[in-house]
Amino acid sequence: MNWSTVAFLFPGQGSQLVGMGKDIADAYPVARELFDRADAIVGFKLSKLCFEGAAEVLNDTINTQPAIYVCSLAILAALRVELPTALPAVVAGHSFGELTALAAIDALSFEDGLRLALERGRLMKMAGELYPGAMAAVFNLDATTVSNLCTQAEMETNGVLVLANDNSPGQIVISGDEATLERGLALMKQAGAKRAVKLAVSIAAHSPIMAPAAEAFGLAVRSAKLRPMRATLYANVTARPIYTTAEIQEELDAQLMSSVRWRESVEAMIRDGVETFIEIGPKDVLTGLVSRIDANPSVINLNSLEALQNFVAQQSVIATGTEI
């Protein structure tokens, strides 16, 4: 594989599932070690929560984010056992996944990244309890229309409603206070939204309602040691590549309150030469979005032991020219 045209993608909240990472940890001591180190840092059996559940505990924001972080990096560690030169040209993470992406390219140590994952989850849960909000997925409207209708709803209610995630053409997530979101959904249905579905959350992620959490998270980021990146990160907030630790700081400072510009980020990576996207994490959410954004790039999911082994075998075949 030509790693100079490869992007690694790291998922955010919503990709968790009970059992994630267990097959990798059972097969690769290096992956098991990451789970063990995580258990020691968080002070409870995060590994057991990933491997066995219960689902409602795993789905709690405060647990979901560190769980996905460790699982994704365990898969990456196993990949590097098999393919030590597996270093992509670029990486990107969706929302929370940016922390995993930064750890994957050594901008954060495993320990610092995990502590930030814990703090991010804690602050977001606290924000949802102190300042309840709501989110919804809107289908079949473009980003400009959705953004304009959010502004109209804000003006009518004197509330908060913003475009939170521009995921792919026709799939957008909005975020704000309950009343303004309800008004926004009504406007979007009138404008022709095919579907508009409220999400099962009580927070308004990637909106101004996250301001207290964002400020506290920025302080936590400053306590972590940021290091030079081994690959280029495409940032959620700007949808452009960033290169320096100062730019990482700016990105993480803004991330909790800013839109996730995923569609634009993927389009930018493709323009800049990415031909293959490899999602490293429990599911296949991000490669699904990539395929809806552009059908031309190759997409690969490394979300299980079987998927990893198949990918490694394929690379061996390509390297040797052997036919199977």
Sequence and secondary structure as in RCSB ss.txt:
>XXXX:A:sequence
MNWSTVAFLFPGQGSQLVGMGKDIADAYPVARELFDRADAIVGFKLSKLCFEGAAEVLNDTINTQPAIYVCSLAI
LAALRVELPTALPAVVAGHSFGELTALAAIDALSFEDGLRLALERGRLMKMAGELYPGAMAAVFNLDATTVSNLC
TQAEMETNGVLVLANDNSPGQIVISGDEATLERGLALMKQAGAKRAVKLAVSIAAHSPIMAPAAEAFGLAVRSAK
LRPMRATLYANVTARPIYTTAEIQEELDAQLMSSVRWRESVEAMIRDGVETFIEIGPKDVLTGLVSRIDANPSVI
NLNSLEALQNFVAQQSVIATGTEI
>XXXX:A:secstr
  GGGEEEEE  TT   TTTTHHHHHH HHHHHHHHHHHHHHTS HHHHHHH  HHHHTSHHHHHHHHHHHHHHH
HHHHHHH TT   SEEEE TTHHHHHHHHTTSS HHHHHHHHHHHHHHHHHHHHHS  EEEEEES  HHHHHHHH
HHHHHHHTS EEEEEEEETTEEEEEE HHHHHHHHHHHHHTT SEEEE S SS TTSGGGHHHHHHHHHHHHHS 
    SSEEE TTTSSEE SHHHHHHHHHHHTTS B HHHHHHHHHHTT  EEEEESSS HHHHHHHHH SSSEEE
EE SHHHHHHHHHHHHHHHHT   
